[in-house]
Amino acid sequence: MNPLKASAQFAAYVWYTEVREGTKSHDEAIRFAEGNWAAFLPSAHKGWGKLLMRVAKPRRADGGRVRRRHAGRPAKTPAPAMAGVN
């Protein structure tokens, strides 16, 4: 997807959810954004679109996870602040 289009669709989605009182379901807002994004091009920014697309990109299951040590397994060296604690 084009970053400008993504940014314009996001602007349309936000506008719809903020302006429409009463029934503003997620699905309605998405349909509005997909159908009316061109009207929001003046408020779109390519950088915001790139950021939105990066955040929305699915990650691999093992991709962004941080491996943590098990609670029962001590670190090889103690932290400098903990060295003096008995």
Number of C-alpha atoms within 10 A of each C-alpha: 8 11 18 22 19 24 25 27 27 22 19 27 22 14 15 19 18 10 9 11 8 7 9 13 11 12 9 14 21 18 13 17 23 17 12 15 20 15 14 19 17 9 11 22 16 15 12 16 21 17 14 15 16 10 10 9 9 9 10 8 7 8 8 8 9 7 7 6 9 8 7 6 7 9 10 6 7 10 9 8 7 8 9 8 6 4
